[in-house]
Each structure stands twice: as C-alpha cells, then as structure tokens.
C-alpha cells in the first residue's frame, strides 16, 4: 500500500493500515483498523531506529509507562509488538488536530479554551505523576484537541522515576523551546520538569508563540535557564499561574495537583497579576510591566534573535530605499569594550 511518497505496509499484525497520519524522529504513525473495524493509531519505529537496542528500550518504556496511566486525557495503549522485525505500539485514535497545528492555523485560543486546555492538561499530569512517571516531552505537538478537550498522545521519551537515564551526559532529548532548565543543565530531573513544560505549552496556546522566544538554539536555551519567559505577551489573568509554573527552581514550582487547583481558579476577569507566595511569606502583588526582563543588556554577548515577520503580499512591494541626508544621520555608536571584559579604552594623552 502506498501513501504519497511513503510506502506503508498493508497490515501490521491483526491491523489493517489505512494511511500515514504523522511522523517523528523515532517513527511513523499510521491510521489503522482492528479486527472489529475500530480505528486505531499505530506507531511504527523507523528501520534504522528499530535496529538500535536503546530505541527499542525507549519504546518498551513508553508502553510500560502508558499502560500505568489511566486518564481520559491520556491516549491509552491498546496493543504492542516489540520483539518482531517491525516493532509497533497501538493506541486509541484521536480524531482531531494537534494543539500546535490548531494554533498555527487558527491563531491563539480564546480565554475559555485556554482554561479548558490548562485544566485538562493538569488532570492528565496528575494521573501521569500518580503512576510515578515523568513524561519529559510536554509540548504543543504532543497534545491533540478532541472536541475541545486535550489528549496527551506521546510518551516517546518518558521514563519511570528513578529509572536509568536514557540520555548520555551532556545530551538531552526534547524540543528546546519547551524544555525545563534542569534538563538543559543535565541536572536531576523530577516531575517538576513536566510542570514547567506544561505551562510552556499553555503559554503557546494563549499567545501563539513559545514563551522563551524563537531565536537561535543557544538564545532560547539561555532564556530558559535564566527564567526569561515573555510573560507580558500572555493574558494578564494567566500570568500569575504561568509565573509559578515557569520558576527556574524546580522546588519552587507547584505540584501537578496544586497546578490543577490553581487552574480551576483561573478567571479572565482578573486583570492584575497576583503571584501566589510561598507559605509563611507576605502576599506578593507585582506590576505587569516588571515581570519580564529584557535581553537588552546582554545583546553584545548573545547571537541575535530572529523573529518571524509577516511576508508581504505579492502585489505589495516595499517602498524604494532613500538614503538619509548625511547631516541627518546619527553618529555611529561607539562599542563599549568593557561589556566583554576588555579594559576601558584609554584616553588619548595631550602633548605637553
């Protein structure tokens, strides 16, 4: 059977393959039909990945973890074949679009939809953590929207708490824009990393952009590790919730259960940012404009951040370039060499 330029098998075990519906770094996802005519999603490892024992181990862990999670907000595993020449996992088929595809096509979600998403994802995370699991890959492309409700669909790099790390020292697996800072630093990873990634995913849904910018890999990672989320782009009523969950320090973030409680209290009519303080400390109320630090003071040390700009229509041409008169041009700024640790420029000495 052929699906476009991609060859797909006609059958995988007892399942008839209908068409390819997705593809990632580890494998291809096909829409299939079981012996009773029900639609299922079949994730098949790429051949070169299937030959990697660590990749098979990762798939085995995916099955183990997903079978331990019971939630209407998490795609359940129905079947798996892990020892044959073409290992695959069968999950419940979710007829819908990913959160990423939805936002890129239709724009940011409404306040009501964002709250519904946040509450559903928090409930999914409560169930995941209750099974003693760290998902490690919450992101918009791993969340389906089915009838307006979220469904977590991929545990591709999840692992059990205290299980052997699958990544090597100095390496990490995941999407940089949605990683927790401790994953980038390669320090101890706890369930708090999922809280951070979940909040980043909700930020994307509410704004249409990732919370730590869209520049170079290094710039995005720097923003994450420094806690420089662009909270001023988020709705005012959501900023306090995001701020708690995106804390740089894992221990300072709320648990999944606490984050769910906070999500249930979200109210779009609240326009001031009240940051919930730790127990025993005075109530903290912070101005909206001071919550997001800018990158200006680091501009000489970091590569430039390139933001996507709307493309002009074909019938619209930019105006011709007209150079400014010499007298109107501002003098070229003098580089401050002290920014990079150089000694201050010496003043020219006047002859005696």
C-alpha positions in Angstrom: 0.0 0.0 0.0 1.3 3.5 -0.8 0.6 6.7 0.9 2.0 9.5 -1.3 5.8 9.0 -1.4 5.8 6.9 1.7 5.5 3.2 1.5 3.3 1.7 4.2 2.6 -1.9 4.9 -0.9 -3.2 4.2 -1.1 -5.0 7.5 0.7 -4.9 10.9 -0.2 -7.9 12.9 -4.0 -8.1 13.1 -4.4 -4.4 12.0 -5.1 -3.2 8.5 -3.1 0.0 7.7 -5.2 2.8 6.2 -2.8 5.7 5.8 0.0 7.6 7.3 -1.1 10.3 9.7 2.2 11.5 11.2 5.9 11.1 11.5 8.6 11.9 14.1 12.2 11.3 14.8 11.5 7.8 16.2 8.9 6.5 13.9 5.8 6.8 11.6 2.2 6.9 12.9 -0.4 5.1 10.7 -4.2 5.1 11.0 -5.3 1.5 11.2 -8.4 -0.6 11.7 -8.6 -3.5 14.1 -10.5 -6.8 13.5 -13.7 -5.3 14.8 -13.5 -2.3 12.5 -12.4 0.3 15.1 -9.9 2.9 14.2 -6.5 2.9 16.0 -3.2 4.7 15.8 -0.2 2.5 15.1 3.3 3.9 15.9 6.0 2.1 14.0 9.7 2.6 14.6 11.8 3.7 11.7 14.0 0.8 10.4 17.3 2.5 11.5 15.8 3.2 14.9 14.4 -0.3 15.3 18.0 -1.6 14.9 19.1 0.4 17.9 18.6 -1.5 21.1 18.3 1.7 23.1 15.5 2.9 20.8 13.7 -0.4 21.4 14.3 0.0 25.1 12.8 3.5 24.9 9.7 2.2 23.1 9.4 -0.6 25.7 9.4 2.1 28.4 6.8 4.1 26.5 4.5 1.1 26.6 5.2 0.4 30.2 4.5 3.9 31.3 1.4 4.5 29.2 -0.1 1.2 30.5 0.3 2.5 34.0 -1.5 5.8 33.3 -5.3 5.8 33.4 -6.9 9.1 32.3 -9.4 10.3 29.8 -6.8 13.0 28.9 -4.1 10.5 28.0 -4.2 8.2 24.9 -4.4 4.6 26.2 -2.3 1.8 24.9 -4.3 -0.9 23.3 -1.6 -3.3 22.0 2.1 -3.6 21.2 4.5 -5.8 19.3 8.1 -5.1 20.5 10.1 -8.1 19.6 9.4 -8.6 15.8 11.2 -7.2 12.9 8.9 -4.2 12.8 8.1 -3.1 16.4 5.0 -1.0 16.9 2.6 0.3 19.5 -1.2 0.6 19.1 -3.0 3.4 20.9 -6.5 4.9 20.8 -7.0 7.0 17.7 -7.8 10.7 18.4 -9.7 12.3 15.5 -8.6 15.8 15.7 -5.6 18.2 15.3 -2.6 18.8 17.5 -2.6 21.9 19.6 0.4 23.1 17.5 -1.4 22.7 14.2 -4.6 24.3 15.6 -2.8 27.4 16.9 -0.6 27.8 13.8 -3.7 27.6 11.5 -6.3 29.4 13.6 -4.4 31.6 16.0 -4.2 31.6 19.8 -7.1 30.0 21.7 -9.8 32.1 23.5 -9.7 32.6 27.2 -12.4 29.9 27.7 -10.5 27.4 25.5 -7.2 28.2 27.3 -8.7 27.5 30.7 -10.2 24.2 29.4 -6.9 23.2 28.0 -5.0 24.1 31.2 -7.4 22.1 33.4 -7.4 19.1 31.1 -3.6 19.0 30.8 -3.3 19.4 34.6 -5.6 16.5 35.1 -3.5 14.4 32.7 -0.4 15.3 34.5 -1.9 14.4 37.9 -2.6 10.9 36.5 0.8 10.6 34.9 2.6 11.6 38.1 0.3 9.4 40.2 1.7 6.5 38.2 5.2 7.5 39.3 6.1 8.7 35.8 7.9 11.6 34.3 6.7 12.4 30.8 9.6 14.7 29.8 8.1 15.8 26.5 5.0 18.0 27.0 4.8 20.3 24.0 2.0 21.5 21.6 2.7 18.8 19.0 2.2 16.1 21.7 -1.3 17.3 22.6 -4.4 16.6 20.5 -7.5 18.6 20.7 -10.6 16.3 20.5 -13.9 18.1 20.9 -12.1 21.0 22.6 -10.6 18.7 25.2 -6.8 17.9 25.3 -5.4 14.5 24.9 -1.7 13.7 25.6 -0.6 11.3 22.9 3.1 10.6 23.0 5.4 9.3 25.8 8.3 8.8 23.3 11.0 9.8 25.8 9.1 9.3 29.1 10.8 7.2 31.8 10.0 5.9 35.2 11.0 7.9 38.3 14.5 6.7 39.4 14.9 4.6 36.3 18.1 4.6 34.3 18.6 7.7 32.3 18.5 7.1 28.5 20.4 10.2 27.7 24.1 10.4 27.9 26.0 13.0 29.9 25.9 16.4 28.2 23.0 15.4 25.9 19.3 15.8 26.2 16.2 14.8 24.2 13.3 17.0 23.5 12.1 20.3 21.9 14.3 23.2 23.2 11.5 25.8 23.5 9.5 23.6 25.9 12.3 22.1 28.0 12.7 22.8 31.7 16.0 24.4 32.6 17.2 21.4 34.6 17.0 19.2 31.5 19.3 21.7 29.6 21.7 21.8 32.6 21.7 18.0 32.7 20.9 18.1 36.4 18.5 15.9 38.3 15.1 15.7 36.5 12.0 15.4 38.6 8.3 15.6 37.9 8.6 19.4 38.3 10.1 19.4 34.8 6.7 18.4 33.4 5.0 21.3 35.3 7.4 23.7 33.5 6.8 22.2 30.1 3.0 22.1 30.6 3.0 25.8 31.4 5.1 26.5 28.3 2.5 24.6 26.3 -0.4 26.6 27.7 1.6 29.8 27.1 1.8 28.8 23.4 -1.9 28.1 23.3 -2.7 31.5 24.8 -0.3 33.6 22.7 0.6 31.6 19.6 4.3 31.8 20.4 6.7 29.8 22.7 7.4 31.5 26.0 11.2 31.8 25.6 11.4 33.3 22.1 12.1 31.9 18.6 15.7 32.8 18.1 18.7 30.6 17.9 19.0 27.4 19.9 21.6 29.0 22.2 19.5 32.1 22.8 16.3 30.1 23.6 18.3 27.8 26.0 19.8 30.9 27.7 16.3 32.4 28.2 15.0 29.2 29.7 17.9 28.8 32.1 17.7 32.4 33.2 13.9 32.3 33.6 13.3 35.0 30.9 9.8 34.0 29.9 8.0 36.7 27.9 5.1 36.8 30.3 4.0 40.3 29.1 2.7 38.5 25.9 0.3 36.4 27.9 -3.1 37.5 29.1 -2.9 39.3 32.4 -5.2 36.8 34.2 -2.9 33.9 33.2 0.5 35.4 34.2 0.4 34.5 37.9 -0.3 30.9 37.0 2.4 30.8 34.4 4.9 32.6 36.7 4.6 29.9 39.4 4.9 27.0 37.0 7.8 28.5 35.0 10.0 29.2 38.0 13.7 28.4 37.3 14.0 26.4 40.5 12.1 23.1 40.3 11.4 23.0 44.1 9.6 26.4 43.8 7.1 25.1 41.2 3.7 23.8 42.3 2.9 20.1 42.0 0.6 18.9 39.3 -2.2 18.7 41.9 -1.5 22.3 43.1 -1.3 23.5 39.5 -4.7 21.9 38.8 -6.2 23.7 41.8 -4.8 26.9 40.5 -6.1 26.2 37.0 -9.6 25.7 38.4 -9.3 29.2 40.0 -8.3 31.0 36.7 -10.6 33.9 36.0 -10.3 36.0 32.8 -12.0 39.0 34.6 -8.9 39.3 36.8 -6.6 41.9 35.2 -4.0 42.3 37.9 -1.1 39.9 38.4 -1.1 38.4 41.9 1.8 36.0 42.4 0.9 33.3 45.0 3.7 33.5 47.5 5.2 30.5 49.4 3.6 29.7 52.7 4.6 32.0 55.5 5.6 34.9 53.3 3.6 38.1 52.7 1.2 38.3 49.8 3.1 39.4 46.7 1.5 41.7 44.1 3.7 42.7 41.2 3.2 45.1 38.4 2.7 43.5 35.0 5.4 45.5 33.3 8.1 44.3 35.7 7.6 40.6 35.3 9.5 40.1 32.1 13.1 41.1 31.9 14.5 42.1 28.5 17.6 40.9 26.7 19.0 44.4 26.1 21.9 44.3 28.5 23.1 41.0 27.0 22.8 42.0 23.4 26.5 42.1 22.9 27.1 38.7 24.4 24.4 36.7 22.6 23.6 35.9 18.9 20.7 38.0 17.5 17.2 36.7 17.9 15.4 36.4 14.6 11.6 36.7 14.9 9.4 35.7 12.1 7.9 38.6 10.2 4.7 38.6 8.1 5.5 38.1 4.4 4.4 41.0 2.1 1.7 40.1 -0.4 2.9 39.6 -4.0 1.0 42.7 -5.1 2.7 44.8 -2.4 6.2 46.0 -2.9 8.3 47.7 -0.2 9.0 51.4 -0.9 12.3 52.2 -2.6 15.2 52.8 -0.3 16.0 56.5 0.1 19.3 57.3 2.0 19.0 59.9 4.6 21.0 63.1 4.2 24.4 63.0 5.7 23.6 65.7 8.3 20.5 63.8 9.5 22.3 60.5 10.1 23.1 59.9 13.8 26.7 59.3 14.6 27.7 55.6 14.7 27.5 54.3 18.3 30.8 53.6 19.9 31.2 50.0 21.1 31.6 49.6 24.8 34.5 47.2 25.0 34.0 46.8 28.7 30.9 44.6 28.1 33.0 41.6 27.2 35.6 42.1 29.9 38.1 44.3 28.0 39.8 47.1 29.8 38.3 50.6 29.4 39.6 52.4 26.3 42.5 54.7 27.2 42.1 58.4 26.7 44.5 60.0 24.3 47.1 62.0 26.1 47.7 65.6 25.1 51.2 66.6 24.2 52.9 68.6 27.0 
